[in-house]
């Protein structure tokens, strides 16, 4: 039996993966700094391990994962979310004992870096907005001619993102926290999730957010967008990518597609696939059947949407619209054959809830605070643990 290690358990994406791998015949274990998570409550998970958060030291985090791989005879390590940028360094510690479903760290980090992604897409001839580093002479010229978006080169969940009107003064550049200035393009936002193998797209899901918590979609609908799929196919082929890879897009009034960010990991688009098909595509990408799509074209994270609906009631706007979506949309975690993750979510998500309330940040920011990669120098393993 194949043993699969998921390197995060707190997010619904991990629960989908755990259920899928289990139904495909694998033994599933989970490692997460929280130690007790949404996914760990599932009957499809054999064991759950607490590991040091990578925010406290990437070397310690990687050493803990390597120990689990050796002790539990893990065959494949599957990163789930923002911890992917750390897990990419894990193969150097494994001595070939297990496969890690992502690319080498230099490739992963070059696309997680928002300036690096723009450079890569531009070199491939793919359309992206004009972008330059904050503090460069070109940045002031760009901001004087267009509305712009300013965002850190390493960030997630909308952390640190600002939209400035044309001619607005740019913030001062901070060499310790590099940022980009990107031309703001008005249009329809789309996101994606792709499973790739050696430069071939195994399957791509395109979706858009219908309810947002900050800049993070907590309800979403599947859409057809052939032009976006072609953009992704070109990028995956040119990069020779293997693993999960995701993008954010803007489609302008002329239906031109612009890639604005790359996430070399999963996104919520994962929920629209049949989970066991995703597992088979990861385990045997060359021989697996096509990845099937669930019948639901609209999905939500129920508890997050419930919170947003309650807040809309107090704000006095949008309440009825959100209430209608809340009661009529399928939740991504509910499964009557595996009910405990949904029923215990308030308890297993308590660390996220506590941080969001105490620090006044979105649930998306709180959920990735201790696992994200925000500064390369601070996060890169300074010495590989043995």
Secondary structure, DSSP 4 states (H G I P E B T S, - for coil): --EEEES--SSHHHHHHHHHHHHTT-EEEEEETTSS-TGGGSTT-SEEEE---GGG-HHHHHHHHHHHHHHTT-SEEE--STTHHHHTTTHHHHTTSSEESS--HHHHHHHHSHHHHHHHHHHTT--B--EEETTSHHHHHHHHHS-EEEEESS--TTTT-EEE-TTPPPPPP-TTS-EEEEE---SEEEEEEEEEETTEEEEEEEEEEEEEETTEEEEEEE---HHHHHHHHHHHHHHT--EEEEEEEEE-TT--EEEEEEESS--GGGGGB-HHHHHHHHH-TTTPPPPPB-S-SEEE-HHHHHHHHHHHHHHTSSHHHHHHHHHHSEESS--TTS-HHHHTHHHHTHHHHHHHHHHT--HHHHHHTTT----HHHHS-SS---
